[in-house]
Amino acid sequence: MQARLTIVTNHPARAVLAVLGVEAAPAWVAVVTTLAGVRDLAPGAKVIGQWFEPRKHRSSLEWAFQTRRLQGDLVGLSLEDCDRLVQWAERHGARAGIDSSLAAATGGMVVSERRINTAGGGKPDRASGIVARPVRSEAAGDSARTNQ
């Protein structure tokens, strides 16, 4: 089965729990944890980066993901995708860590990356943990737009 969602992270178990609310990723979710995995993401892949470290401690994986995302051929999560994640989680007795209530924080734009503050210090990018970055929407063809 081809992945319908890819989570890029250096903490796979925490990221799956944070995004989907479950401990094990379902078959339709791929988790990428290597530089080669980021490089090999298929154009048009629906991807979210999930980070837990403060921005000042970005890993080489996060930098690689940001660089790859700026190429404009990856797709972030739409608000409809967020709704579907919430519905899936509810059907499986879980609570997704991402949902359409993020619309206000993102101005209705696509979510491509999240940072969650940890007890280790550092500030999240925004109070909601959302990081708006340039992404390509599915409807935008090859054009890139910047979420602000």
C-alpha positions as CSV (number, residue, x, y, z in Angstrom):
1,M,0.0,0.0,0.0
2,Q,1.3,3.4,-0.9
3,A,1.5,5.9,2.0
4,R,-1.2,8.5,1.9
5,L,0.6,10.5,4.6
6,T,4.3,10.8,5.4
7,I,5.5,12.1,8.7
8,V,9.1,13.3,8.7
9,T,10.7,13.3,12.2
10,N,13.6,12.3,14.3
11,H,11.3,10.9,17.0
12,P,9.0,8.4,15.2
13,A,7.0,7.0,18.1
14,R,6.4,10.5,19.6
15,A,5.5,11.9,16.2
16,V,2.9,9.2,15.4
17,L,1.3,9.7,18.8
18,A,1.4,13.5,18.4
19,V,-0.2,13.5,14.9
20,L,-2.5,10.5,15.0
21,G,-3.0,9.8,18.7
22,V,-2.0,6.2,18.4
23,E,1.2,4.4,19.3
24,A,1.7,2.5,16.0
25,A,1.5,4.0,12.6
26,P,-1.3,2.5,10.4
27,A,-0.3,1.0,7.0
28,W,-1.3,4.2,5.1
29,V,1.2,6.3,7.0
30,A,5.0,6.3,6.3
31,V,7.5,7.7,8.8
32,V,10.7,9.0,7.4
33,T,13.7,9.4,9.8
34,T,16.7,9.5,7.4
35,L,18.3,12.0,5.1
36,A,18.0,9.5,2.3
37,G,14.3,9.1,3.1
38,V,13.7,12.8,2.7
39,R,15.7,12.9,-0.5
40,D,13.6,10.0,-1.9
41,L,10.2,11.4,-1.1
42,A,8.0,11.2,-4.3
43,P,7.0,14.5,-5.9
44,G,3.4,15.2,-4.8
45,A,3.8,13.3,-1.5
46,K,1.5,14.5,1.3
47,V,4.0,15.3,4.1
48,I,4.1,16.9,7.5
49,G,7.3,17.5,9.5
50,Q,6.9,16.9,13.2
51,W,9.7,18.3,15.4
52,F,10.1,18.4,19.2
53,E,13.4,20.2,19.7
54,P,13.7,24.0,20.0
55,R,14.5,25.7,16.7
56,K,18.1,26.5,17.9
57,H,18.7,22.7,18.0
58,R,17.5,21.8,14.5
59,S,18.8,18.4,13.3
60,S,20.3,17.7,9.9
61,L,17.1,15.8,9.2
62,E,15.0,18.9,9.8
63,W,17.3,21.0,7.6
64,A,17.1,18.4,4.9
65,F,13.3,18.4,5.1
66,Q,13.1,22.2,4.9
67,T,15.4,22.3,1.9
68,R,13.4,19.6,0.1
69,R,10.1,21.2,0.9
70,L,11.3,24.5,-0.6
71,Q,11.6,22.7,-3.9
72,G,7.8,23.0,-4.0
73,D,7.0,19.4,-5.0
74,L,5.7,18.2,-1.6
75,V,2.1,18.7,-0.4
76,G,1.1,19.7,3.1
77,L,-2.1,18.8,5.0
78,S,-5.2,20.7,4.0
79,L,-7.9,21.5,6.6
80,E,-9.9,18.7,5.1
81,D,-7.0,16.3,5.7
82,C,-6.9,17.5,9.3
83,D,-10.7,16.8,9.6
84,R,-10.1,13.3,8.2
85,L,-7.3,12.6,10.7
86,V,-9.7,13.6,13.6
87,Q,-12.4,11.3,12.2
88,W,-10.0,8.4,11.8
89,A,-8.7,8.9,15.3
90,E,-12.2,9.0,16.7
91,R,-13.1,5.7,14.9
92,H,-10.0,4.1,16.5
93,G,-10.6,5.4,20.0
94,A,-7.8,7.9,19.8
95,R,-7.5,11.7,19.8
96,A,-5.5,13.1,16.9
97,G,-3.0,15.8,17.8
98,I,-3.9,17.8,14.7
99,D,-7.3,19.0,13.7
100,S,-9.2,21.6,11.7
101,S,-9.3,24.0,14.7
102,L,-5.9,25.0,13.4
103,A,-7.6,26.9,10.7
104,A,-7.6,30.1,12.7
105,A,-3.9,29.7,13.5
106,T,-3.0,29.1,9.8
107,G,-5.4,31.5,8.2
108,G,-7.0,28.5,6.4
109,M,-3.7,27.6,4.7
110,V,-2.0,24.2,4.4
111,V,-0.1,22.8,7.4
112,S,3.3,21.5,6.4
113,E,5.2,21.4,9.7
114,R,4.6,21.4,13.4
115,R,6.9,22.1,16.4
116,I,5.9,20.9,19.9
117,N,7.5,22.5,22.9
118,T,9.2,20.0,25.2
119,A,10.2,20.1,28.8
120,G,13.8,20.5,27.6
121,G,13.3,24.2,27.0
122,G,12.9,26.4,24.0
123,K,9.9,28.1,22.7
124,P,7.5,26.8,20.0
125,D,7.3,28.8,16.9
126,R,3.7,29.8,17.7
127,A,1.4,29.2,20.6
128,S,-0.4,26.5,18.6
129,G,2.8,24.7,17.6
130,I,2.1,25.4,13.9
131,V,4.9,26.5,11.5
132,A,3.6,28.0,8.3
133,R,6.1,27.3,5.4
134,P,6.0,27.4,1.6
135,V,4.1,24.4,0.3
136,R,2.4,23.4,-2.8
137,S,-1.3,22.8,-2.5
138,E,-2.9,20.0,-4.5
139,A,-5.0,22.5,-6.5
140,A,-2.1,24.8,-7.3
141,G,-0.4,22.6,-9.8
142,D,3.4,23.3,-9.8
143,S,3.1,26.8,-8.3
144,A,4.2,27.3,-4.8
145,R,2.5,29.6,-2.3
146,T,3.8,30.9,1.0
147,N,1.6,30.4,4.1
148,Q,1.9,33.3,6.5
